[in-house]
Amino acid sequence: MITISAENLMRFVRIMAAAMDAGDVYTHGRSYRCSKYALCVGRELGLKGLELQHLECAGLLQDLGKKIALHGIQNKVGELTQLERRQMNRHTKISADLLARIPFLEDAAKIIASLNERYDGNGLPAQLQGRDIPLPVRILAVVSALDALTCDRPHRQGLPIEEAYTELRKDAGHRFDPLVVQTVIRLHESGDILCDFDVRMAPVYQQPVKKKTTGAATTKGASAPRETGTAAAGGHPEGEPEAPVADATAATDERTMTADQDTATIDTDRTGRADAGSPGSDPAPAIASDTSPDDGEKEERKAA
């Protein structure tokens, strides 16, 4: 029998989560951010040992069901239909059912299975209320919503952080535990929520550059006006507040960019400016015409 240490199992889970996120420009790095936010908040609220380990696994793997079974719906541009919304609401159950088959991840699966519970008791699947909802569930629900609110999605732009705080406060006591909301905002404002981030992971979790286009669609800066609140979420359940909710946008990822990546970006920008004849660059060579000036004068004389 092969024995694998808990440390190596956690390393495997982190690698799988990184691979799961890697191909999606909108959720790239989400699993890493949610797990690290949750760890910081969990320690602040008294979780220890295996409780923190299970919480980290749940943060890393909570979106597994969406990646496997609902990827097309997740990246849909525009509001979801009622059928699509019901399917998306099942993503936590899909994730939990898959992970529950692995003994090492059974407790993480239980956390994920309860992420649609609400603090006021109107959630699913068991309609748990208040402190009857396990603390790891209450923590992950809030940090997941914060990440979703501040990151771009196909149907909307991410909110500025102060607007995201406002949305969380609106749902405190309804969907979310007020104490957890207060703690998350305090740690985020102070920057302490980033204490577990590992800069060595920057190449894996850096936000991919979104391609710019010309014409009517143009660039990210010319995208549709941002909406706020529940309407901004377009009905995409992904930890967003109530039936709806990197770039904050990817503010975390930008902070963890490597120097080499920054340099590469700067070099690319300089090249682009040089091609356009920007100040300080060599003027572009003139394009020769088919007829030289002398030939043109000869033709004019003949015509005269």
HELIX and SHEET records of a PDB file:
HELIX    1   1 ALA A    6  ALA A   22  1                                  17    
HELIX    2   2 ARG A   30  GLU A   44  1                                  15    
HELIX    3   3 GLY A   49  LEU A   61  1                                  13    
HELIX    4   4 LEU A   64  ALA A   69  1                                   6    
HELIX    5   5 HIS A   71  GLN A   74  1                                   4    
HELIX    6   6 GLN A   82  ASN A   89  1                                   8    
HELIX    7   7 HIS A   91  LEU A   99  1                                   9    
HELIX    8   8 PRO A  103  LEU A  105  5                                   3    
HELIX    9   9 GLU A  106  ALA A  113  1                                   8    
HELIX   10  10 GLY A  130  ASP A  132  5                                   3    
HELIX   11  11 LEU A  135  THR A  150  1                                  16    
HELIX   12  12 ILE A  161  ASP A  171  1                                  11    
HELIX   13  13 PRO A  178  SER A  190  1                                  13    
HELIX   14  14 ASP A  192  LEU A  194  5                                   3    
HELIX   15  15 VAL A  199  MET A  201  5                                   3    
HELIX   16  16 ALA A  202  TYR A  205  1                                   4    
HELIX   17  17 LYS A  220  ALA A  222  5                                   3    
HELIX   18  18 GLY A  229  ALA A  232  1                                   4    
HELIX   19  19 ALA A  251  ARG A  255  1                                   5    
HELIX   20  20 ALA A  259  ASP A  275  1                                  17    
HELIX   21  21 PRO A  293  ALA A  303  1                                  11    
END                                                                             
